[in-house]
Each structure stands twice: as structure tokens, then as C-alpha cells.
Amino acid sequence: MEKMELECADSTLMNESKKSPIFRPPNTYERLVQPCMGEIVGTMFFVFVGCVSVIENVESAGRVQPALVHGLAVAVMVACMDRVSGSHFNPPFTIAIYLCGGMQLCMVIPYLVSQLIGGVLGAAMSKAMVPRNRYANATGAAFTILKSDEQLVGALFGEVAMTCLVTMVVLLAAVNQKSKSPLAPLLVGCTVIINVLAGGDVSGTCLNPARALGPAVMANYWSYHWVYWVGPIGGGLAAVGMVRLVLGDEKMRIIMNT
């Protein structure tokens, strides 16, 4: 009897030890401040390595070096920061995710401001790192490919189309319940690589106003800068339309739900 009682007692203690810890809701810092800090840090390092890859690009490598650096940086930072901020690092992504129900309205403006701050800080880091003559030769990795109005239509369309593609991947892989994938960081990173390789000689493949703003501020280069705001934001909104109207699941679509 005593042996059985001891075994029962041991079993009870083991069951109690296996109980899951008491759930603690996130505090104010974790809900409001930490996500914004994550967006600042993530965008900062993405822009930093992206700018350095352009400034220090080996001529024989062509677009491959910046494409790989930008894409791999996105994949790494998205995977690391997902549980901290959701890993947006891009204003069109934040706008699109909000419009698809993936975040609260009260966090949209803080996220956008954080991303722009991170972009400027990342560009400042790249300026502090590289030799002055190389920085000047590359105009601080600002987008200088547009030289005349003749290039404008193609570049603007390219920014819209390529940002639409990468934003669609973000929404389908990370927000839409039916198509969510644990491979989202890899998918988004690969899409960035594909876009840079495909459209680098047309528009520079910005896809991100924070990536455009940082080098523009540090190098004081503003020629055709608006293209890298209008194009990516327009592309993000186009992706929202595709997902909300055609590609999303029942909860995401706003039409044909019955």
C-alpha cells in the first residue's frame, strides 16, 4: 500500500511539473515600444548592408552582389525579428498588412516612422564605414539610375510591378491563413533577389521608400526621388487588391465568400 501511495504521489508531482506555465500577456513595452525598436533595428541593418553592397560592389559581379546581399539580409532579418515586430522593414508592407487585417491601426504610423528612422541610420552607418571616395563615386548608394524623363515610365512601372510581386508574397506567405508558410523569410528574400536581378538596370529595384530615403538624406541626392515612394506604395496597394479580391481565403476576400 505504501509503495502504491508513493507511486501515486510521484505521479502527481510529475503531472504538476508538466503543467504549462501561466500565460502572461505582453506588457506595454512589449506591445508598443519593442515592436517599433525592432523595426528601427531591422530596417537599419537591412539598409546598412544594402548600401555597403552597392558602394563596394565589384564591377565584375554586376547586379549579383547587391541582389544576394539585399535578399539574404531580408531573409535573415525577417526570420530573426518575426516574433518581435512582425518583420516589416518596409512602409508598403506595413500599409498592405494593415489593409489585410494583419495589424492594428494604432501601430501603423509608429511603424512607418520607425522604418524611416532606421533607413536613415543604416545609410549613416554605411557612410561611416566605407572610404570617402568610394562613397562619393556611388552617391552613397542612392538611386541615381534615372537620368531623364524618357526612363520615367518604365522605371515607375517597374517599381510598381516588382513591389506588387514581393508584397503579394509577404501577404500570402505571412498573413493569409490558407497559404501561410514557415518558409516566408526565405520566400520573401528570394523574391527580392529575383527582382534586383530582373529590374536593377531599369529602376535600380528599390521597392522600399526607407531604403531610398536613407541614402538620399546622407548623400543629399533627390533627383526623381518621388519615384521610389509612388512606385512601391502603388505596388503594395495593387498587391492588396489582388489578395483581397482574388487570392485570399474566405476571411481575407471581400467578394465571392459564399
Disulfide bonds with the S-S distance in Angstrom:
none
